[in-house]
Amino acid sequence: MFRNQYDTDVTTWSPAGRLFQVEYAMEAVKQGSAAIGLRSKTHAVLACVNKANSELSSHQRKIFKVDDHIGVAIAGLTADGRVLSRYMRSECINYGYTYESPLPIGRLVVQLADKAQVCTQRSWKRPYGVGLLVAGLDESGAHLYYNCPSGNYFEYQAFAIGSRSQAAKTYLERKFENFPDSSRDDLIKDALFAIRETLQGEKLTSSVCTVSVVGVGEAFNILGQKTVQALINEFEISGEEAPATVSAAEEAAGGDAAAADQGGAAAEEEAAPMDI
Amino acid sequence: MMRTSFAALIIASCILMRAFVKPSPLHTLEMDTLLTSEGDSQRTQYPYVTGTSVIGIKYKDGILMAADMGGSYGSTIRYKSVERIKQVGKHSLIGASGEISDFQEILKYLDELILHDNMWDDGNSLGPKEVHSYLTRVMYNRRNKFDPLWNSLVIGGVKNGHKYLGSVSMIGVNFEDDHIATGFGNHLARPLLREEWREDLSFEEGVKLLEKCMRNLLYRDRSAVNKIQIAKITEEGLTVSQPYSLKTFWIFSAFQNPTVGAEGSW
């Protein structure tokens, strides 16, 4: 899409009935590094690609635990994603305090979507530049939702967002019919395969990806690096030859907070800034 | 001579004037209005129309709850058709003792809560545990403002096979148990329940046990009336019985000649 005279304000419609600022915000999601999610009837898996800026830095946290029964993976402006994760955690805690019961994920994503919509209808705000894959449980089992900067939300059996996500989506489209009855471990295996698709030839190791699971009877947890590497070896998903990026960033295990100053601002350039 | 005494008089009168004109700095008129908001006193109230005990028990298939239909106005039994057990959503029952108008207020809050829950229309619903927790928050917050809802509530229900029975008091004390009673029921009914309650009571056994407790209350609680309702809630649904009376027995020999041992008494 090209610059035009209707894209300065989020509150300006174009003659074709589009809000360009909102659409630009969705572009920011496409620039972020890939995140994928898939679910069965009882479990949901979120996985994402983490690349560190340089060998000296740790990589950014892109998967957040929101509550024991809900987790979120983000793509896009990670700072916006952190803020929304904090909101989600707050909502879950408040609901749990009043009702002593977990907030159903379906209700949380609606609240999140309504919050995002507000930013598309105020001239002094801007849309959140982050897409969220929310995985969690409610009374009817496991669910996966995608929340857009536009304020829309959709439920998915499996989905992928971020850069090079189309490759993952193609893989998932081939396999998704089996997902509802998949076992937890098969679901994780499929997630790793999908992540490998987005790497497009690079070697899949546990230092470039993060995997998390939530399920009936299993609280949301992020799998440890060793566990993931063992799974990769077991399923022999490593793939083709290993280029330079066999990261020596072993110290970045767990990928905790303290992301080095990842330039959140300018979205120009070919090397997508959020592709970190 | 005259001048100094005159000066003393003026000084004395100034001091006296100050005593009448200005209140002491520790207690101003403004402080009184801060303690009460807008004039109506929000301090501890008194209950006016009250209901007496509610008893609840878990049984094999769900929860049974019993309460009489009396609303007392002090020592007068003023109203005899007060429904003190009501349905809350698909899964719960609430029974209340204490101030009837506060119970009606609570039912309004619950009505709104359930309405919003239903409006989500998403397959999720608030069960008895959630309702109990919500009411605990409401009761405790009111207590903190020194403006309690003067009730003891019993919440019972079944959801997804789990039976739940709990209680909240007017000061926010809450707990769950296999059998619950409020008011006089705590003293007169619970000892019976402790002896005779079992996990696998059938419906008939449960009703008999509740009737035994209610009869005991009828004999000994002056605010009890002989018109009771028993409500049952199971996974399938809820029924509140039609009001009925308990049979009572008064032909005790001690009542035949009451003054036999004490002439002149009644």
Interface residues (C-beta under 8 A of the other chain):
Chain A: Y97 T98 Y99 E100 S101 P104 G106 R107 D138 E139 S140
Chain B: W120 D122 G123 N124 S125 L126 G127 K129 E130 H132 S133 Y134 R137 N160
